[in-house]
Amino acid sequence: MLVALMAYDKDGALELRKANRDAHVAYLKSSDLVRQAGPFLNADGEMCGSLIILEVTEFHDAEKWAAADPYAHAGLFREMTLMPWNKVIG
């Protein structure tokens, strides 16, 4: 099952994101669940959120993965949604 994680940073949290980015990227790279990942960008081209596609056996695996993300531990996100996703193209 594919699950899309869509997360939106708290206002003014760019420095918090940058301070935790190395740990977040290491977490992405260490996981066999991540299929695609990258930041959302605002109108100024600054990172302001995340889109991560996870491939999991059960939805709960995506919830556990998201809870362990260094960005989540740092309190970066004002909102985070996990939604089953169906890949059609690509």
CNS distance restraints for C-alpha pairs under 8 A (distance, minus, plus):
assign (resid   1 and name CA) (resid  55 and name CA) 5.56 0.50 0.50
assign (resid   1 and name CA) (resid  56 and name CA) 5.36 0.50 0.50
assign (resid   1 and name CA) (resid  57 and name CA) 5.97 0.50 0.50
assign (resid   1 and name CA) (resid  58 and name CA) 7.07 0.50 0.50
assign (resid   1 and name CA) (resid  59 and name CA) 7.72 0.50 0.50
assign (resid   1 and name CA) (resid  84 and name CA) 7.19 0.50 0.50
assign (resid   1 and name CA) (resid  85 and name CA) 7.75 0.50 0.50
assign (resid   2 and name CA) (resid  53 and name CA) 6.67 0.50 0.50
assign (resid   2 and name CA) (resid  54 and name CA) 5.60 0.50 0.50
assign (resid   2 and name CA) (resid  55 and name CA) 4.50 0.50 0.50
assign (resid   2 and name CA) (resid  56 and name CA) 6.32 0.50 0.50
assign (resid   2 and name CA) (resid  84 and name CA) 5.87 0.50 0.50
assign (resid   2 and name CA) (resid  85 and name CA) 5.31 0.50 0.50
assign (resid   2 and name CA) (resid  86 and name CA) 6.59 0.50 0.50
assign (resid   2 and name CA) (resid  87 and name CA) 7.81 0.50 0.50
assign (resid   3 and name CA) (resid  53 and name CA) 5.71 0.50 0.50
assign (resid   3 and name CA) (resid  54 and name CA) 5.15 0.50 0.50
assign (resid   3 and name CA) (resid  55 and name CA) 6.33 0.50 0.50
assign (resid   3 and name CA) (resid  56 and name CA) 7.38 0.50 0.50
assign (resid   3 and name CA) (resid  59 and name CA) 7.51 0.50 0.50
assign (resid   3 and name CA) (resid  62 and name CA) 6.99 0.50 0.50
assign (resid   3 and name CA) (resid  82 and name CA) 6.43 0.50 0.50
assign (resid   3 and name CA) (resid  83 and name CA) 5.42 0.50 0.50
assign (resid   3 and name CA) (resid  84 and name CA) 4.29 0.50 0.50
assign (resid   3 and name CA) (resid  85 and name CA) 5.15 0.50 0.50
assign (resid   4 and name CA) (resid  51 and name CA) 6.93 0.50 0.50
assign (resid   4 and name CA) (resid  52 and name CA) 5.82 0.50 0.50
assign (resid   4 and name CA) (resid  53 and name CA) 4.65 0.50 0.50
assign (resid   4 and name CA) (resid  54 and name CA) 6.39 0.50 0.50
assign (resid   4 and name CA) (resid  81 and name CA) 7.92 0.50 0.50
assign (resid   4 and name CA) (resid  82 and name CA) 5.64 0.50 0.50
assign (resid   4 and name CA) (resid  83 and name CA) 5.28 0.50 0.50
assign (resid   4 and name CA) (resid  84 and name CA) 6.19 0.50 0.50
assign (resid   4 and name CA) (resid  85 and name CA) 5.89 0.50 0.50
assign (resid   5 and name CA) (resid  50 and name CA) 7.56 0.50 0.50
assign (resid   5 and name CA) (resid  51 and name CA) 5.64 0.50 0.50
assign (resid   5 and name CA) (resid  52 and name CA) 5.03 0.50 0.50
assign (resid   5 and name CA) (resid  53 and name CA) 6.24 0.50 0.50
assign (resid   5 and name CA) (resid  54 and name CA) 7.54 0.50 0.50
assign (resid   5 and name CA) (resid  66 and name CA) 7.84 0.50 0.50
assign (resid   5 and name CA) (resid  80 and name CA) 7.03 0.50 0.50
assign (resid   5 and name CA) (resid  81 and name CA) 5.73 0.50 0.50
assign (resid   5 and name CA) (resid  82 and name CA) 4.60 0.50 0.50
assign (resid   5 and name CA) (resid  83 and name CA) 6.67 0.50 0.50
assign (resid   6 and name CA) (resid  49 and name CA) 7.54 0.50 0.50
assign (resid   6 and name CA) (resid  50 and name CA) 5.81 0.50 0.50
assign (resid   6 and name CA) (resid  51 and name CA) 4.81 0.50 0.50
assign (resid   6 and name CA) (resid  52 and name CA) 6.72 0.50 0.50
assign (resid   6 and name CA) (resid  80 and name CA) 5.69 0.50 0.50
assign (resid   6 and name CA) (resid  81 and name CA) 5.24 0.50 0.50
assign (resid   6 and name CA) (resid  82 and name CA) 6.50 0.50 0.50
assign (resid   7 and name CA) (resid  49 and name CA) 5.27 0.50 0.50
assign (resid   7 and name CA) (resid  50 and name CA) 5.07 0.50 0.50
assign (resid   7 and name CA) (resid  51 and name CA) 6.60 0.50 0.50
assign (resid   7 and name CA) (resid  77 and name CA) 6.22 0.50 0.50
assign (resid   7 and name CA) (resid  78 and name CA) 7.72 0.50 0.50
assign (resid   7 and name CA) (resid  79 and name CA) 5.71 0.50 0.50
assign (resid   7 and name CA) (resid  80 and name CA) 4.15 0.50 0.50
assign (resid   7 and name CA) (resid  81 and name CA) 6.30 0.50 0.50
assign (resid   8 and name CA) (resid  48 and name CA) 6.29 0.50 0.50
assign (resid   8 and name CA) (resid  49 and name CA) 4.21 0.50 0.50
assign (resid   8 and name CA) (resid  50 and name CA) 6.57 0.50 0.50
assign (resid   8 and name CA) (resid  77 and name CA) 5.43 0.50 0.50
assign (resid   8 and name CA) (resid  78 and name CA) 5.87 0.50 0.50
assign (resid   8 and name CA) (resid  79 and name CA) 5.35 0.50 0.50
assign (resid   8 and name CA) (resid  80 and name CA) 6.36 0.50 0.50
assign (resid   9 and name CA) (resid  13 and name CA) 6.40 0.50 0.50
assign (resid   9 and name CA) (resid  14 and name CA) 7.96 0.50 0.50
assign (resid   9 and name CA) (resid  48 and name CA) 5.34 0.50 0.50
assign (resid   9 and name CA) (resid  49 and name CA) 5.02 0.50 0.50
assign (resid   9 and name CA) (resid  76 and name CA) 5.56 0.50 0.50
assign (resid   9 and name CA) (resid  77 and name CA) 4.25 0.50 0.50
assign (resid   9 and name CA) (resid  78 and name CA) 5.41 0.50 0.50
assign (resid   9 and name CA) (resid  79 and name CA) 7.15 0.50 0.50
assign (resid  10 and name CA) (resid  76 and name CA) 6.10 0.50 0.50
assign (resid  10 and name CA) (resid  77 and name CA) 5.37 0.50 0.50
assign (resid  10 and name CA) (resid  78 and name CA) 4.59 0.50 0.50
assign (resid  10 and name CA) (resid  79 and name CA) 7.90 0.50 0.50
assign (resid  11 and name CA) (resid  78 and name CA) 7.98 0.50 0.50
assign (resid  13 and name CA) (resid  17 and name CA) 6.22 0.50 0.50
assign (resid  13 and name CA) (resid  48 and name CA) 7.99 0.50 0.50
assign (resid  13 and name CA) (resid  76 and name CA) 6.62 0.50 0.50
assign (resid  14 and name CA) (resid  18 and name CA) 6.20 0.50 0.50
assign (resid  14 and name CA) (resid  46 and name CA) 7.82 0.50 0.50
assign (resid  14 and name CA) (resid  47 and name CA) 6.93 0.50 0.50
assign (resid  14 and name CA) (resid  48 and name CA) 6.98 0.50 0.50
assign (resid  15 and name CA) (resid  19 and name CA) 6.03 0.50 0.50
assign (resid  16 and name CA) (resid  20 and name CA) 6.38 0.50 0.50
assign (resid  16 and name CA) (resid  74 and name CA) 7.64 0.50 0.50
assign (resid  16 and name CA) (resid  76 and name CA) 6.68 0.50 0.50
assign (resid  17 and name CA) (resid  21 and name CA) 5.80 0.50 0.50
assign (resid  17 and name CA) (resid  71 and name CA) 7.12 0.50 0.50
assign (resid  17 and name CA) (resid  76 and name CA) 6.56 0.50 0.50
assign (resid  18 and name CA) (resid  22 and name CA) 7.87 0.50 0.50
assign (resid  20 and name CA) (resid  24 and name CA) 6.21 0.50 0.50
assign (resid  20 and name CA) (resid  70 and name CA) 6.75 0.50 0.50
assign (resid  20 and name CA) (resid  71 and name CA) 6.42 0.50 0.50
assign (resid  20 and name CA) (resid  74 and name CA) 7.36 0.50 0.50
assign (resid  21 and name CA) (resid  25 and name CA) 6.00 0.50 0.50
assign (resid  21 and name CA) (resid  71 and name CA) 7.66 0.50 0.50
assign (resid  22 and name CA) (resid  26 and name CA) 6.12 0.50 0.50
assign (resid  23 and name CA) (resid  27 and name CA) 6.14 0.50 0.50
assign (resid  23 and name CA) (resid  70 and name CA) 6.20 0.50 0.50
assign (resid  24 and name CA) (resid  28 and name CA) 6.27 0.50 0.50
assign (resid  24 and name CA) (resid  69 and name CA) 6.42 0.50 0.50
assign (resid  24 and name CA) (resid  70 and name CA) 5.26 0.50 0.50
assign (resid  24 and name CA) (resid  71 and name CA) 6.21 0.50 0.50
assign (resid  25 and name CA) (resid  29 and name CA) 6.18 0.50 0.50
assign (resid  26 and name CA) (resid  30 and name CA) 6.03 0.50 0.50
assign (resid  27 and name CA) (resid  31 and name CA) 6.37 0.50 0.50
assign (resid  27 and name CA) (resid  69 and name CA) 6.83 0.50 0.50
assign (resid  27 and name CA) (resid  70 and name CA) 7.48 0.50 0.50
assign (resid  28 and name CA) (resid  34 and name CA) 6.46 0.50 0.50
assign (resid  28 and name CA) (resid  37 and name CA) 7.92 0.50 0.50
assign (resid  29 and name CA) (resid  34 and name CA) 7.77 0.50 0.50
assign (resid  33 and name CA) (resid  54 and name CA) 5.22 0.50 0.50
assign (resid  33 and name CA) (resid  55 and name CA) 5.13 0.50 0.50
assign (resid  33 and name CA) (resid  56 and name CA) 6.26 0.50 0.50
assign (resid  34 and name CA) (resid  52 and name CA) 7.06 0.50 0.50
assign (resid  34 and name CA) (resid  53 and name CA) 6.04 0.50 0.50
assign (resid  34 and name CA) (resid  54 and name CA) 4.64 0.50 0.50
assign (resid  34 and name CA) (resid  55 and name CA) 6.45 0.50 0.50
assign (resid  35 and name CA) (resid  52 and name CA) 7.62 0.50 0.50
assign (resid  35 and name CA) (resid  53 and name CA) 5.47 0.50 0.50
assign (resid  35 and name CA) (resid  54 and name CA) 5.63 0.50 0.50
assign (resid  35 and name CA) (resid  55 and name CA) 6.59 0.50 0.50
assign (resid  36 and name CA) (resid  52 and name CA) 5.72 0.50 0.50
assign (resid  36 and name CA) (resid  53 and name CA) 5.11 0.50 0.50
assign (resid  36 and name CA) (resid  54 and name CA) 7.35 0.50 0.50
assign (resid  37 and name CA) (resid  50 and name CA) 7.39 0.50 0.50
assign (resid  37 and name CA) (resid  51 and name CA) 5.68 0.50 0.50
assign (resid  37 and name CA) (resid  52 and name CA) 4.23 0.50 0.50
assign (resid  37 and name CA) (resid  53 and name CA) 6.25 0.50 0.50
assign (resid  38 and name CA) (resid  50 and name CA) 5.85 0.50 0.50
assign (resid  38 and name CA) (resid  51 and name CA) 5.61 0.50 0.50
assign (resid  38 and name CA) (resid  52 and name CA) 6.54 0.50 0.50
assign (resid  39 and name CA) (resid  47 and name CA) 5.78 0.50 0.50
assign (resid  39 and name CA) (resid  48 and name CA) 6.91 0.50 0.50
assign (resid  39 and name CA) (resid  49 and name CA) 5.46 0.50 0.50
assign (resid  39 and name CA) (resid  50 and name CA) 4.24 0.50 0.50
assign (resid  39 and name CA) (resid  51 and name CA) 6.08 0.50 0.50
assign (resid  40 and name CA) (resid  47 and name CA) 5.71 0.50 0.50
assign (resid  40 and name CA) (resid  48 and name CA) 5.54 0.50 0.50
assign (resid  40 and name CA) (resid  49 and name CA) 4.76 0.50 0.50
assign (resid  40 and name CA) (resid  50 and name CA) 5.29 0.50 0.50
assign (resid  40 and name CA) (resid  51 and name CA) 6.78 0.50 0.50
assign (resid  41 and name CA) (resid  45 and name CA) 5.16 0.50 0.50
assign (resid  41 and name CA) (resid  46 and name CA) 5.19 0.50 0.50
assign (resid  41 and name CA) (resid  47 and name CA) 4.57 0.50 0.50
assign (resid  41 and name CA) (resid  48 and name CA) 5.47 0.50 0.50
assign (resid  41 and name CA) (resid  49 and name CA) 7.09 0.50 0.50
assign (resid  42 and name CA) (resid  46 and name CA) 5.48 0.50 0.50
assign (resid  42 and name CA) (resid  47 and name CA) 6.48 0.50 0.50
assign (resid  42 and name CA) (resid  48 and name CA) 6.08 0.50 0.50
assign (resid  49 and name CA) (resid  77 and name CA) 7.60 0.50 0.50
assign (resid  54 and name CA) (resid  62 and name CA) 6.82 0.50 0.50
assign (resid  56 and name CA) (resid  61 and name CA) 6.07 0.50 0.50
assign (resid  56 and name CA) (resid  62 and name CA) 6.43 0.50 0.50
assign (resid  57 and name CA) (resid  61 and name CA) 6.99 0.50 0.50
assign (resid  58 and name CA) (resid  62 and name CA) 7.40 0.50 0.50
assign (resid  59 and name CA) (resid  63 and name CA) 6.69 0.50 0.50
assign (resid  59 and name CA) (resid  84 and name CA) 7.83 0.50 0.50
assign (resid  60 and name CA) (resid  64 and name CA) 6.21 0.50 0.50
assign (resid  61 and name CA) (resid  65 and name CA) 6.12 0.50 0.50
assign (resid  62 and name CA) (resid  66 and name CA) 6.07 0.50 0.50
assign (resid  62 and name CA) (resid  82 and name CA) 7.60 0.50 0.50
assign (resid  63 and name CA) (resid  67 and name CA) 6.20 0.50 0.50
assign (resid  63 and name CA) (resid  82 and name CA) 7.52 0.50 0.50
assign (resid  64 and name CA) (resid  68 and name CA) 6.40 0.50 0.50
assign (resid  65 and name CA) (resid  69 and name CA) 6.53 0.50 0.50
assign (resid  66 and name CA) (resid  72 and name CA) 7.14 0.50 0.50
assign (resid  67 and name CA) (resid  72 and name CA) 6.14 0.50 0.50
assign (resid  67 and name CA) (resid  73 and name CA) 7.44 0.50 0.50
assign (resid  68 and name CA) (resid  72 and name CA) 6.89 0.50 0.50
assign (resid  68 and name CA) (resid  73 and name CA) 6.96 0.50 0.50
assign (resid  69 and name CA) (resid  73 and name CA) 6.48 0.50 0.50
assign (resid  70 and name CA) (resid  74 and name CA) 6.12 0.50 0.50
assign (resid  71 and name CA) (resid  75 and name CA) 6.42 0.50 0.50
assign (resid  71 and name CA) (resid  76 and name CA) 5.55 0.50 0.50
assign (resid  71 and name CA) (resid  77 and name CA) 7.42 0.50 0.50
assign (resid  72 and name CA) (resid  76 and name CA) 6.09 0.50 0.50
assign (resid  72 and name CA) (resid  77 and name CA) 6.67 0.50 0.50
